[in-house]
Amino acid sequence: MKKLFIISIIDLFIVACSYAQHEADSAMYNAGIGLLNNAKTTENYLEAGFYFEQLVTQYPKQWLVLYYAGLAYIQASYQALVSKDKDKLIDKAQPLIDKAFSLKPNEPELYVLQAFLYQSRLQVNPEIRGLTYSQKADASLKKAVTADPTNPRAFTLMAYNVYYTPGMFGGGAKNALPMFLRAKEKYLAFTPALPFMPHWGEPENQQMIVECKRGVK
């Protein structure tokens, strides 16, 4: 009985390690993150997405590999010129996010990524999709903030939601500016648990602060 108990503990430890990220994983993540950070075109982002999808076969239980693959395809959608192509790229991202959630339920970064995907769906056809997907994004971001009130990306995407909402419904630059400023404070206080954990969004947030200040003059 004691031997079986020890074996069970070892098995649980192996499973826990296979799901976790460690400092030693930096090399494999940094190569792909480098591709993401330097991407300019749809093809560049697809290259990053392919890199991380290849890692999925080697590390099927690491949610962060799926996260970055999904992020790459979402960002690629913003570079695509044709609406149909944008949707196809977003379609590639959703199953990756779903699988990542199955590995790491209630992960705030995944809630943020899901909201980013909804906002990407919206931008394909704002007039038709605006209300539906802004509400979905908002719901996902509220879950992210509940799970981790310190996550700056959640506040940036919340601010985007407000910025692109018509002024008659409480949106626009004036109402979004305080939220972008609050996100800025979150970025200043934020330290990733590991160097390769998500830490994107700060430059874009700063740019939107500038844009909002211009809009309220």
Backbone torsions as a table, in degrees:
resi	resn	phi	psi	omega
1	MET	NA	-44.2	-179.9
2	LYS	-62.1	-41.2	-179.8
3	LYS	-63.3	-42.6	179.1
4	LEU	-63.6	-36.8	179.2
5	PHE	-64.6	-42.9	-179.8
6	ILE	-64.3	-43.3	179.3
7	ILE	-61.4	-40.1	179.1
8	SER	-62.9	-41.4	178.8
9	ILE	-62.7	-42.8	178.8
10	ILE	-63.2	-43.3	179.0
11	ASP	-60.9	-42.2	179.0
12	LEU	-64.3	-37.3	179.4
13	PHE	-65.2	-42.6	179.2
14	ILE	-62.6	-43.5	179.0
15	VAL	-63.1	-44.7	-179.7
16	ALA	-60.9	-40.6	180.0
17	CYS	-67.3	-36.5	-178.1
18	SER	-67.7	-23.4	179.4
19	TYR	-89.8	-20.4	-171.3
20	ALA	-92.0	158.5	172.6
21	GLN	-103.7	148.3	-178.2
22	HIS	-134.5	162.3	179.0
23	GLU	-54.6	-33.8	-178.8
24	ALA	-65.1	-16.3	179.6
25	ASP	-80.2	-2.5	-172.6
26	SER	-55.1	-43.3	-174.6
27	ALA	-59.7	-46.9	-176.8
28	MET	-69.8	-34.7	178.6
29	TYR	-74.3	-43.1	-174.8
30	ASN	-61.7	-35.0	178.6
31	ALA	-61.5	-44.8	179.8
32	GLY	-72.3	-39.1	178.3
33	ILE	-64.1	-34.9	175.4
34	GLY	-60.9	-41.6	176.8
35	LEU	-62.1	-41.4	178.8
36	LEU	-64.8	-46.3	-175.9
37	ASN	-65.8	-30.2	-177.7
38	ASN	-95.6	-1.7	-176.1
39	ALA	-68.2	139.2	177.2
40	LYS	-124.8	-27.6	-173.5
41	THR	-120.1	169.1	175.1
42	THR	-56.4	-43.5	-178.6
43	GLU	-61.7	-39.3	178.3
44	ASN	-61.3	-45.2	-179.3
45	TYR	-68.3	-35.0	176.6
46	LEU	-64.5	-36.5	177.0
47	GLU	-61.8	-42.4	178.0
48	ALA	-65.6	-42.4	178.8
49	GLY	-61.6	-42.5	179.2
50	PHE	-64.0	-39.2	179.1
51	TYR	-57.8	-49.0	-177.1
52	PHE	-72.6	-32.3	176.4
53	GLU	-66.2	-32.5	174.6
54	GLN	-64.2	-36.8	178.9
55	LEU	-68.3	-27.8	-179.8
56	VAL	-58.3	-37.2	-179.6
57	THR	-68.9	-28.1	179.9
58	GLN	-87.7	-32.5	-177.5
59	TYR	-128.7	67.9	-172.9
60	PRO	-67.0	-12.6	-177.1
61	LYS	-107.4	7.6	178.4
62	GLN	-98.7	109.8	-175.6
63	TRP	-62.2	-30.0	-174.2
64	LEU	-68.8	-29.9	175.3
65	VAL	-63.7	-44.8	177.3
66	LEU	-64.0	-39.3	178.5
67	TYR	-56.7	-51.3	-176.1
68	TYR	-69.0	-33.5	175.6
69	ALA	-63.3	-45.2	177.7
70	GLY	-62.6	-42.7	178.8
71	LEU	-60.2	-41.0	-179.5
72	ALA	-61.8	-43.6	-179.0
73	TYR	-70.3	-35.4	176.4
74	ILE	-63.9	-46.1	179.7
75	GLN	-65.8	-33.9	176.4
76	ALA	-61.6	-34.0	-177.8
77	SER	-63.1	-29.8	-179.8
78	TYR	-72.9	-20.9	-179.8
79	GLN	-91.3	-20.9	-179.5
80	ALA	-66.7	146.0	-174.3
81	LEU	-94.3	-24.4	-175.7
82	VAL	-105.9	133.3	-177.1
83	SER	-55.9	-41.4	179.9
84	LYS	-60.4	-39.2	178.8
85	ASP	-69.4	-36.5	177.1
86	LYS	-59.3	-47.6	-179.4
87	ASP	-63.8	-37.6	178.9
88	LYS	-62.4	-40.3	179.5
89	LEU	-68.1	-40.2	177.7
90	ILE	-66.1	-35.8	176.6
91	ASP	-60.4	-32.5	178.7
92	LYS	-71.1	-29.8	-176.2
93	ALA	-77.1	-36.3	-172.4
94	GLN	-59.9	-46.7	179.1
95	PRO	-62.1	-31.1	178.1
96	LEU	-66.8	-42.5	177.2
97	ILE	-65.3	-42.1	179.0
98	ASP	-59.3	-44.0	-179.4
99	LYS	-67.5	-38.4	177.8
100	ALA	-62.9	-40.8	177.2
101	PHE	-62.4	-34.1	179.4
102	SER	-67.3	-26.8	177.9
103	LEU	-87.0	-33.5	-176.0
104	LYS	-137.4	73.8	179.1
105	PRO	-60.6	146.9	176.4
106	ASN	65.0	21.4	175.9
107	GLU	-77.2	119.9	-175.9
108	PRO	-59.6	-36.5	179.6
109	GLU	-65.0	-31.0	177.6
110	LEU	-73.3	-36.0	174.3
111	TYR	-62.5	-40.1	177.8
112	VAL	-63.7	-45.3	-179.4
113	LEU	-63.7	-38.6	177.5
114	GLN	-63.2	-40.7	177.2
115	ALA	-63.9	-39.7	177.4
116	PHE	-61.0	-39.5	177.5
117	LEU	-64.2	-43.3	179.0
118	TYR	-61.7	-41.1	178.2
119	GLN	-65.8	-31.5	176.5
120	SER	-68.6	-40.1	174.8
121	ARG	-59.2	-43.1	-178.6
122	LEU	-60.2	-45.2	-173.7
123	GLN	-68.7	-15.1	176.2
124	VAL	-67.1	-38.1	-179.8
125	ASN	-151.4	77.6	-173.8
126	PRO	-57.5	-37.5	-175.4
127	GLU	-64.7	-39.8	-177.7
128	ILE	-88.5	-36.9	-172.3
129	ARG	-99.1	-6.7	-171.3
130	GLY	-51.1	-56.8	-174.6
131	LEU	-65.6	-47.6	-176.3
132	THR	-60.9	-51.3	-172.8
133	TYR	-81.2	-24.5	173.9
134	SER	-68.3	-36.6	177.4
135	GLN	-68.1	-40.9	177.7
136	LYS	-64.3	-42.6	178.7
137	ALA	-62.5	-43.8	-179.5
138	ASP	-61.3	-42.1	179.9
139	ALA	-63.5	-41.3	179.7
140	SER	-67.8	-38.0	-179.7
141	LEU	-69.3	-34.7	176.0
142	LYS	-63.6	-37.6	175.7
143	LYS	-65.1	-39.1	179.4
144	ALA	-62.8	-44.4	-178.7
145	VAL	-68.9	-36.3	176.5
146	THR	-63.6	-40.8	-179.5
147	ALA	-73.1	-32.8	-179.6
148	ASP	-155.2	96.5	-178.1
149	PRO	-67.8	-8.3	-178.3
150	THR	-94.1	-4.2	-174.9
151	ASN	-71.6	113.5	-175.8
152	PRO	-71.5	-31.0	-177.9
153	ARG	-64.5	-33.0	177.2
154	ALA	-60.9	-41.3	-178.3
155	PHE	-73.0	-34.0	175.8
156	THR	-63.0	-46.7	-178.8
157	LEU	-68.6	-33.2	173.7
158	MET	-61.2	-41.8	179.8
159	ALA	-65.2	-38.4	175.7
160	TYR	-60.9	-41.5	178.9
161	ASN	-56.7	-43.9	-180.0
162	VAL	-69.8	-43.6	-176.8
163	TYR	-56.6	-42.3	-176.0
164	TYR	-90.7	2.5	173.8
165	THR	-84.0	135.4	179.1
166	PRO	-54.8	144.8	-178.2
167	GLY	-56.8	-34.3	-180.0
168	MET	-64.9	-16.6	178.2
169	PHE	-108.6	18.7	176.5
170	GLY	90.0	15.5	-179.7
171	GLY	-103.0	-160.4	178.4
172	GLY	96.9	173.6	-174.1
173	ALA	-61.1	-43.2	-176.4
174	LYS	-59.5	-43.4	-177.7
175	ASN	-80.3	-24.8	179.7
176	ALA	-80.7	-29.2	-175.1
177	LEU	-54.5	-48.2	179.1
178	PRO	-59.5	-30.7	-179.3
179	MET	-74.8	-39.5	175.6
180	PHE	-65.4	-36.8	177.8
181	LEU	-67.0	-37.7	176.8
182	ARG	-65.9	-39.7	176.8
183	ALA	-62.1	-38.5	178.4
184	LYS	-57.6	-42.9	177.8
185	GLU	-62.0	-38.7	179.9
186	LYS	-65.8	-39.8	178.2
187	TYR	-63.5	-40.8	-178.9
188	LEU	-63.5	-31.1	-178.3
189	ALA	-92.8	-8.3	-171.4
190	PHE	-84.8	133.9	173.3
191	THR	-131.7	119.1	179.6
192	PRO	-60.3	143.7	178.6
193	ALA	-62.1	-33.4	175.3
194	LEU	-135.8	152.7	-174.8
195	PRO	-57.6	-27.3	-176.0
196	PHE	-99.3	6.7	174.7
197	MET	-70.9	158.0	-177.3
198	PRO	-53.0	130.7	176.6
199	HIS	-147.8	26.6	179.6
200	TRP	-82.7	167.3	171.0
201	GLY	109.6	-22.5	-174.3
202	GLU	-65.2	-46.3	179.6
203	PRO	-60.8	-41.0	178.8
204	GLU	-65.2	-37.5	178.2
205	ASN	-63.8	-42.7	179.6
206	GLN	-63.9	-40.3	178.2
207	GLN	-62.2	-39.5	-179.7
208	MET	-70.0	-30.1	174.6
209	ILE	-61.7	-43.6	178.1
210	VAL	-62.8	-45.5	-179.3
211	GLU	-62.2	-42.3	-178.9
212	CYS	-66.0	-40.2	179.3
213	LYS	-63.8	-36.1	175.7
214	ARG	-65.9	-37.5	-176.0
215	GLY	-72.2	-22.8	-177.0
216	VAL	-98.8	1.1	179.2
217	LYS	-74.3	NA	NA
